[in-house]
Each structure stands twice: as structure tokens, then as C-alpha cells.
Amino acid sequence: LYEYWSYLKVADIIRAEFGTPRDLKSFFQIRQSGLVQQLNKGEGQKLTFRSGSYRKVTLLYNPSFANQDTTLIPQKPDILIRLEDDGWPRIQLVCDAKYRVDATEKYRQQFGSFGPPADAINVLHRYRDAILELESGEVQGDSLSRSVVQAAALFPLNLIEGDTSFRDSRLWKSIERIGVGAIPTLPSNYGLLKEWILSSLRRGGWSLADKAIASLANEKARDWRLAASEPVLIGVLRSPGSEEHLDWINRERMYYQPC
């Protein structure tokens, strides 16, 4: 039940920003016995929102990632927010609804607040690294890339109105810093969830891509490719006296050659 409500609350937050999706009626059916909810797991049933002609936001409930070319073990997050901008690969946010709360003093001292069990946080790290996209390129051929930039565990912690202490916890700060964390979410307390979702929806593709943590090897390879693409001047030093010639070039910031 908490999982269902969390999905519908995320849908309501996105609806308030982008308007009602056309496929909303596929989630409900009116019968003689009343209103029936038809929230089914997987890619088949989804909500699609539009922001102008350049952005599409898709909300999925419990999608399965089981492509043998991209996944060794199938991954099934509870809620997936998929953002697609023109000219950018799709970027994804993950929400996992966890109804259990670790309220031990040891946990509070470690994270700065009560929150979901530690194994629930570990699952988010797995989603971020295990959900991959297969991209085709003319130079390097098919390559795998991560598409999940942030993942948050939603858990039922009731905060007192006006209490901002959770913002100082590691669970909240780590979402922005390392892309994994937790957010207290209840019918009477979903302000932080709304803030997190809207901050992502209101960013452009470039800004969202900057939130992805890069590999050290990829960063170094990019630096070398950038350096290799820059034009250089190879100047010949006179001989003898090459050291004096080089000193003069460095001092004067100038180079000359015979006309």
C-alpha cells in the first residue's frame, strides 16, 4: 500500500508541474462495486508527461531491466522517472518505497537521522550502477553507459512541522553529493520529495548530466582526447644555443622563424 501511494504521489507532483497525462485513465476503472485501481508492474503501463516539444517525462511503476546485453541480474526498482530531452540521452531517477524505519540510536548517530535500513540504501547503489543503456557510436561501436543519475529511498518518517533538521542529515545531503540517499515521505509530509523531484524536472539535460558521477578513467581519457584535438605549433630551436633560445621564447612569450 505504501508503494502504491508513493507512486501516485510522485505522479501527482509531476502532474502539477506538467499537466494531466493523456494515459491517466488507464490506471483506473469504474465498476459497479466502485473505483478500481489498476496499477500494474512493468513497462506496459506508464504515465507520460510533456513539457513543450523538447522534453518528455515518463513515470514507470516497478519496471524490469533484464536485457542480457546490458544486465547480468534483472533489476526492478519501485518507481522510475525517465527524462528525455531533444539532443540528450535519456536520464533516469529512481525511487524505492521502504516502509520500514531504523529508529536505533546507532543509526541516528551514523546518518544524522532515523531512516530506511542500510540494506535499502545499498540497493540504490546497485540500481545506479546496474541499470545501463546500450548506445551505438560510429567511432567506438556499441558501448554501455549509466543512465540513473540519482536514487532515493522513500520512507515513512513523520517530521514535526517547521523541523529542518533532516536537511542536515547525511541521508538528504548525499542525494546531491553522491546521487544516493533517502527522503521522508508521508501524506502529511512530502515537501522534501516534491523539492527533489521539481529540482530535477526544472533542470536542463546538461545540468542533469553534470549530476552523474564520472569514472576517473573516463575523465582522464576525455582530457587526453581534448588535448589531442587541439592544434599545436612545433618550433625548431637553433643549434648551438638551444637552451638560451628556449629561455628567450619562454621569457618573451614569442617565437619566430626565418621568412
C-alpha positions as CSV (number, residue, x, y, z in Angstrom):
1,L,0.0,0.0,0.0
2,Y,2.8,2.4,0.8
3,E,4.4,1.6,-2.5
4,Y,1.2,2.3,-4.4
5,W,0.7,5.6,-2.6
6,S,4.3,6.7,-3.1
7,Y,3.9,6.1,-6.9
8,L,0.6,8.1,-7.1
9,K,2.1,10.9,-5.0
10,V,5.1,11.2,-7.4
11,A,2.6,11.2,-10.3
12,D,0.7,14.0,-8.6
13,I,3.8,16.1,-8.1
14,I,4.7,15.8,-11.8
15,R,1.1,16.4,-12.9
16,A,1.1,19.7,-11.0
17,E,4.2,20.7,-12.9
18,F,3.4,19.5,-16.5
19,G,-0.4,18.9,-16.5
20,T,-2.5,15.8,-16.6
21,P,-1.1,13.0,-18.8
22,R,-3.3,11.5,-21.6
23,D,-2.9,7.9,-20.4
24,L,-4.0,8.6,-16.8
25,K,-7.4,6.8,-17.3
26,S,-5.6,3.5,-17.9
27,F,-4.8,3.3,-14.2
28,F,-8.4,3.4,-13.0
29,Q,-11.7,1.6,-14.0
30,I,-15.2,2.4,-12.7
31,R,-17.2,-0.7,-11.9
32,Q,-20.5,-1.3,-10.1
33,S,-18.6,-2.0,-6.9
34,G,-16.7,1.3,-7.1
35,L,-13.4,2.8,-8.4
36,V,-10.8,0.1,-9.1
37,Q,-7.1,0.8,-9.2
38,Q,-5.2,-1.0,-12.0
39,L,-1.6,-0.2,-11.1
40,N,0.3,-3.0,-12.9
41,K,4.1,-3.6,-12.6
42,G,6.4,-3.2,-15.6
43,E,6.9,-1.1,-18.7
44,G,3.4,-1.8,-20.2
45,Q,1.6,0.7,-18.0
46,K,3.1,4.1,-17.6
47,L,2.3,7.8,-17.4
48,T,3.7,10.2,-20.0
49,F,4.0,13.9,-19.4
50,R,5.1,16.6,-21.9
51,S,6.9,19.9,-21.3
52,G,6.5,21.8,-24.6
53,S,8.0,20.0,-27.6
54,Y,11.5,19.4,-26.2
55,R,11.0,17.3,-23.0
56,K,9.1,14.1,-22.3
57,V,8.8,12.7,-18.7
58,T,7.8,9.1,-18.3
59,L,6.8,7.6,-14.9
60,L,7.0,3.8,-14.6
61,Y,5.9,1.5,-11.8
62,N,8.3,-1.4,-11.0
63,P,9.9,-1.7,-14.4
64,S,12.1,-4.6,-15.1
65,F,15.6,-4.3,-16.6
66,A,16.6,-7.8,-17.8
67,N,18.3,-7.2,-21.2
68,Q,21.0,-9.8,-21.4
69,D,23.3,-7.4,-23.3
70,T,23.1,-4.8,-20.5
71,T,22.2,-6.6,-17.3
72,L,23.7,-9.7,-15.6
73,I,21.0,-9.8,-12.9
74,P,17.5,-8.3,-13.6
75,Q,16.8,-5.0,-11.8
76,K,13.4,-3.9,-10.6
77,P,13.2,-0.5,-8.9
78,D,9.8,0.5,-7.4
79,I,9.4,3.8,-9.2
80,L,11.4,5.2,-12.2
81,I,11.2,8.8,-13.5
82,R,12.6,8.9,-17.1
83,L,13.5,12.3,-18.6
84,E,14.1,12.6,-22.3
85,D,15.3,15.9,-23.9
86,D,16.0,16.6,-27.5
87,G,19.6,16.1,-28.2
88,W,20.4,14.3,-25.0
89,P,20.4,10.6,-23.9
90,R,17.6,9.7,-21.5
91,I,18.3,10.3,-17.8
92,Q,16.6,8.5,-15.0
93,L,15.8,8.9,-11.4
94,V,14.9,6.0,-9.1
95,C,12.6,6.0,-6.0
96,D,12.3,2.9,-3.8
97,A,9.5,2.9,-1.3
98,K,10.6,1.3,2.0
99,Y,8.0,1.2,4.8
100,R,10.5,0.0,7.4
101,V,12.4,2.6,9.5
102,D,15.6,2.0,11.5
103,A,15.0,4.1,14.7
104,T,18.0,2.9,16.7
105,E,20.4,5.4,18.2
106,K,23.4,3.9,16.4
107,Y,21.7,4.5,13.1
108,R,20.8,8.1,14.0
109,Q,24.4,8.8,15.0
110,Q,25.7,7.4,11.8
111,F,23.4,9.2,9.4
112,G,22.2,12.2,11.4
113,S,18.5,11.0,11.4
114,F,16.3,7.9,11.5
115,G,15.8,6.4,8.1
116,P,15.4,3.2,6.0
117,P,17.5,0.2,6.8
118,A,21.1,0.2,5.5
119,D,20.4,-2.6,3.1
120,A,17.8,-0.4,1.4
121,I,20.5,2.2,0.7
122,N,22.8,-0.5,-0.7
123,V,20.1,-1.4,-3.2
124,L,20.0,2.1,-4.5
125,H,23.8,2.0,-5.2
126,R,23.1,-1.2,-7.1
127,Y,20.4,0.3,-9.2
128,R,22.6,3.3,-10.1
129,D,25.4,1.1,-11.3
130,A,23.5,-1.8,-12.7
131,I,20.9,-0.1,-14.8
132,L,22.7,0.5,-18.1
133,E,21.9,1.8,-21.6
134,L,23.4,0.4,-24.8
135,E,24.5,3.1,-27.1
136,S,25.8,2.9,-30.7
137,G,28.6,5.1,-31.9
138,E,30.4,5.4,-35.2
139,V,33.9,5.5,-33.6
140,Q,33.7,3.1,-30.7
141,G,30.8,1.0,-31.7
142,D,28.3,-0.2,-29.1
143,S,29.1,0.9,-25.6
144,L,27.4,0.7,-22.2
145,S,26.6,3.8,-20.1
146,R,24.8,4.5,-16.8
147,S,21.5,6.4,-17.1
148,V,20.5,6.7,-13.4
149,V,21.9,9.9,-12.0
150,Q,20.1,9.9,-8.6
151,A,18.2,7.4,-6.5
152,A,16.3,8.0,-3.2
153,A,14.6,5.7,-0.7
154,L,11.2,6.9,0.4
155,F,10.4,6.0,4.0
156,P,7.5,6.9,6.4
157,L,9.1,9.3,8.9
158,N,6.8,11.9,10.3
159,L,8.6,15.2,10.7
160,I,7.3,17.9,13.0
161,E,6.2,21.0,11.1
162,G,9.0,23.5,10.9
163,D,11.6,20.9,11.8
164,T,14.5,21.3,9.3
165,S,17.0,19.0,11.0
166,F,16.6,16.3,8.3
167,R,18.3,18.7,5.8
168,D,21.5,18.4,7.8
169,S,21.4,14.6,7.7
170,R,23.7,12.5,5.5
171,L,20.6,10.8,4.0
172,W,19.5,14.1,2.4
173,K,22.8,15.7,1.6
174,S,24.2,12.6,-0.1
175,I,21.5,12.7,-2.8
176,E,23.1,15.8,-4.3
177,R,26.7,14.8,-3.5
178,I,26.8,11.1,-4.5
179,G,23.4,10.5,-6.1
180,V,22.1,8.2,-3.4
181,G,20.1,9.0,-0.3
182,A,16.7,8.9,1.4
183,I,13.6,11.2,1.7
184,P,10.9,11.1,4.4
185,T,7.5,10.8,2.7
186,L,4.0,10.6,4.2
187,P,0.6,12.1,3.2
188,S,1.3,14.8,5.8
189,N,4.9,15.2,5.0
190,Y,6.1,15.1,1.3
191,G,7.7,18.6,1.0
192,L,11.2,17.3,0.6
193,L,10.1,14.7,-2.0
194,K,8.4,17.5,-4.0
195,E,11.5,19.7,-3.7
196,W,13.8,16.9,-5.0
197,I,11.6,16.0,-8.0
198,L,10.9,19.5,-9.1
199,S,14.6,20.5,-8.8
200,S,15.4,17.7,-11.3
201,L,12.4,18.5,-13.6
202,R,13.4,22.1,-13.8
203,R,17.0,21.4,-14.9
204,G,18.1,21.0,-18.5
205,G,19.7,17.9,-19.9
206,W,23.2,19.4,-19.5
207,S,22.6,20.3,-15.9
208,L,21.2,16.9,-15.1
209,A,24.1,15.1,-16.8
210,D,26.5,17.0,-14.6
211,K,24.9,15.2,-11.6
212,A,26.2,11.9,-12.8
213,I,29.4,10.8,-11.1
214,A,32.1,10.2,-13.7
215,S,34.8,7.4,-13.7
216,L,38.3,8.6,-13.1
217,A,39.5,6.6,-16.1
218,N,36.8,8.2,-18.3
219,E,37.8,11.7,-17.0
220,K,41.4,11.1,-17.9
221,A,40.6,9.7,-21.3
222,R,38.4,12.7,-22.0
223,D,41.2,15.1,-21.1
224,W,43.7,13.3,-23.4
225,R,41.2,13.3,-26.3
226,L,40.6,17.0,-25.7
227,A,44.4,17.7,-25.7
228,A,44.9,15.6,-28.8
229,S,42.2,17.6,-30.7
230,E,44.0,21.0,-30.0
231,P,46.3,22.4,-32.7
232,V,49.9,22.8,-31.7
233,L,53.0,24.6,-33.1
234,I,56.2,22.6,-33.2
235,G,59.1,25.1,-33.2
236,V,62.7,24.2,-34.1
237,L,65.4,25.6,-31.7
238,R,68.6,26.9,-33.1
239,S,71.7,24.9,-32.6
240,P,74.1,25.5,-30.9
241,G,72.5,27.6,-28.1
242,S,69.1,25.8,-28.0
243,E,68.8,26.3,-24.2
244,E,69.3,30.0,-24.5
245,H,66.8,30.1,-27.4
246,L,64.2,28.2,-25.4
247,D,64.7,30.6,-22.4
248,W,64.2,33.6,-24.6
249,I,60.9,32.1,-26.0
250,N,59.6,31.4,-22.5
251,R,60.6,34.8,-21.3
252,E,59.3,36.8,-24.3
253,R,56.3,34.6,-24.9
254,M,57.2,34.7,-28.6
255,Y,58.5,32.5,-31.4
256,Y,60.0,33.4,-34.8
257,Q,61.2,31.6,-37.8
258,P,63.1,32.7,-41.0
259,C,60.9,34.4,-43.6
